[in-house]
Amino acid sequence: MSTDSTPTHKVAIITGAAQGIGRAIALQLAADGLAVMISDIASKLDQLNAVAMEIQSKKGRAQVMLADVSSESDVNNLVAKTKEAFGGLDVMVANAGVAWPNSLLDVTVEEWDRLFSVNVRGVLLCYQAAARLMIEQKRGGRIIGASSIGGKKAGVMIGAYSASKFAVRSLTQTAAQEWGVHGITVNAYAPGAIETAMLRDSGAEITKGSNFDFLEHFRTKTALRRIGDPSEVASVVSMLASEKSSYITGQTITIDGGMWFD
Ligand SMILES: NC(=O)c1ccc[n+]([C@@H]2O[C@H](COP(=O)([O-])OP(=O)(O)OC[C@H]3O[C@@H](n4cnc5c(N)ncnc54)[C@H](O)[C@@H]3O)[C@@H](O)[C@H]2O)c1
């Protein structure tokens, strides 16, 4: 029997949910029956509302809340408002991330700090705020972060980005060990080349002024000879968010069409 503090439906937060992989995860988790709090930065409000309307049109439960994941108060507020709106939190997907390709010699302190404030501090803040509520709720939970294939093998022009995604793996491993005792699993996903604005914009920046075909380069590097679709990341996150992954924790799961092998 459910009580006020135990809702009949599971509840998820997805950050960076206005577009790309985050949007696909929001649609997938809502289709799985979870109530979703979808979040992004203020400039993405229209896109975020469109995602919520898409979910609601399929009879899913979605609410929108703006939050900059690099801000501790925004993230704490996001989790508190989710509890108010849906009665708790079962799944945190710390998906928001940024990428600015640059060579190591040219990376500026400003670029480095901005990248780490979103990709690493943002993930830490989401993990912490979710875990605090999940521990208080005493019903376990699923915490999931966005790493990258670049978090397993660094590459040229993505030195700072790769370092930030290696850090997500590290945080995920520590969090899994510290919070497993509370029934919380903590995992991350490591996409390869997935068809989103981030991939297209990074490719354009890396190859500007040359004839190099960035997407073709990635296509030929995969065993499956194609770029991935955001829905193919979302289906793995769906599994990580479900009971099907009950004995997986501390892992960073590669979803890259066979580009990098464990
Ligand atoms: N697309 C890929 O090929 C790929 C590969 C590996 C890893 N990833 C990772 O997957 C995640 C999603 O990537 P994507 O390709 O969908 O990117 P995207 O750029 O299309 O979407 C990222 C979303 O995050 C939001 N965001 C940025 N800064 C934020 C902040 N401070 N607070 C809240 N939201 C913020 C953006 O507004 C955007 O809506 C990222 O963490 C990315 O690093 C993507």
The ligand as an SDF file (V2000), in Angstrom:
LIG
                    3D

 44 48  0  0  0  0  0  0  0  0999 V2000
   26.2840   13.7040  -28.5850 N   0  0  0  0  0  0  0  0  0  0  0  0
   27.3210   12.9620  -28.3470 C   0  0  0  0  0  0  0  0  0  0  0  0
   27.9090   12.4270  -29.2950 O   0  0  0  0  0  0  0  0  0  0  0  0
   27.8200   12.7420  -26.9370 C   0  0  0  0  0  0  0  0  0  0  0  0
   28.8870   11.8550  -26.7820 C   0  0  0  0  0  0  0  0  0  0  0  0
   29.3810   11.6150  -25.5100 C   0  0  0  0  0  0  0  0  0  0  0  0
   28.8010   12.2230  -24.4030 C   0  0  0  0  0  0  0  0  0  0  0  0
   27.7550   13.0810  -24.5680 N   0  0  0  0  0  0  0  0  0  0  0  0
   27.2160   13.6970  -23.3480 C   0  0  0  0  0  0  0  0  0  0  0  0
   25.8160   13.4780  -23.2830 O   0  0  0  0  0  0  0  0  0  0  0  0
   25.1830   14.5880  -22.6400 C   0  0  0  0  0  0  0  0  0  0  0  0
   24.1090   15.1530  -23.5620 C   0  0  0  0  0  0  0  0  0  0  0  0
   24.7390   15.5750  -24.7540 O   0  0  0  0  0  0  0  0  0  0  0  0
   23.9620   16.0270  -26.0860 P   0  0  0  0  0  0  0  0  0  0  0  0
   24.7310   15.5150  -27.2220 O   0  0  0  0  0  0  0  0  0  0  0  0
   22.5220   15.7410  -25.9580 O   0  0  0  0  0  0  0  0  0  0  0  0
   24.2530   17.6100  -26.0040 O   0  0  0  0  0  0  0  0  0  0  0  0
   23.3640   18.8740  -26.3750 P   0  0  0  0  0  0  0  0  0  0  0  0
   24.3000   20.0170  -26.4290 O   0  0  0  0  0  0  0  0  0  0  0  0
   22.4960   18.5890  -27.5560 O   0  0  0  0  0  0  0  0  0  0  0  0
   22.4110   19.0140  -25.0880 O   0  0  0  0  0  0  0  0  0  0  0  0
   22.9490   19.3330  -23.8240 C   0  0  0  0  0  0  0  0  0  0  0  0
   21.8860   20.0360  -23.0080 C   0  0  0  0  0  0  0  0  0  0  0  0
   22.4910   20.4130  -21.7590 O   0  0  0  0  0  0  0  0  0  0  0  0
   22.0490   21.7200  -21.4490 C   0  0  0  0  0  0  0  0  0  0  0  0
   22.9810   22.4210  -20.5560 N   0  0  0  0  0  0  0  0  0  0  0  0
   24.1800   22.9750  -20.8580 C   0  0  0  0  0  0  0  0  0  0  0  0
   24.6890   23.6060  -19.7920 N   0  0  0  0  0  0  0  0  0  0  0  0
   23.8020   23.4480  -18.7860 C   0  0  0  0  0  0  0  0  0  0  0  0
   23.7570   23.8790  -17.4340 C   0  0  0  0  0  0  0  0  0  0  0  0
   24.7460   24.6180  -16.8960 N   0  0  0  0  0  0  0  0  0  0  0  0
   22.6840   23.5270  -16.6700 N   0  0  0  0  0  0  0  0  0  0  0  0
   21.6690   22.7960  -17.1990 C   0  0  0  0  0  0  0  0  0  0  0  0
   21.6540   22.3740  -18.4850 N   0  0  0  0  0  0  0  0  0  0  0  0
   22.7000   22.6900  -19.2600 C   0  0  0  0  0  0  0  0  0  0  0  0
   21.9800   22.4230  -22.8050 C   0  0  0  0  0  0  0  0  0  0  0  0
   21.1920   23.6010  -22.7290 O   0  0  0  0  0  0  0  0  0  0  0  0
   21.4030   21.3340  -23.6850 C   0  0  0  0  0  0  0  0  0  0  0  0
   19.9910   21.3750  -23.7230 O   0  0  0  0  0  0  0  0  0  0  0  0
   26.3030   15.5930  -22.3420 C   0  0  0  0  0  0  0  0  0  0  0  0
   26.7420   15.4570  -21.0120 O   0  0  0  0  0  0  0  0  0  0  0  0
   27.3960   15.1860  -23.3060 C   0  0  0  0  0  0  0  0  0  0  0  0
   28.6750   15.5740  -22.8620 O   0  0  0  0  0  0  0  0  0  0  0  0
   27.2660   13.3630  -25.8140 C   0  0  0  0  0  0  0  0  0  0  0  0
  1  2  1  0
  2  3  2  0
  2  4  1  0
  4  5  1  0
  4 44  2  0
  5  6  2  0
  6  7  1  0
  7  8  2  0
  8  9  1  0
  8 44  1  0
  9 10  1  0
  9 42  1  0
 10 11  1  0
 11 12  1  0
 11 40  1  0
 12 13  1  0
 13 14  1  0
 14 15  2  0
 14 16  1  0
 14 17  1  0
 17 18  1  0
 18 19  2  0
 18 20  1  0
 18 21  1  0
 21 22  1  0
 22 23  1  0
 23 24  1  0
 23 38  1  0
 24 25  1  0
 25 26  1  0
 25 36  1  0
 26 27  1  0
 26 35  1  0
 27 28  2  0
 28 29  1  0
 29 30  1  0
 29 35  2  0
 30 31  1  0
 30 32  2  0
 32 33  1  0
 33 34  2  0
 34 35  1  0
 36 37  1  0
 36 38  1  0
 38 39  1  0
 40 41  1  0
 40 42  1  0
 42 43  1  0
M  CHG  2   8   1  16  -1
M  END
$$$$
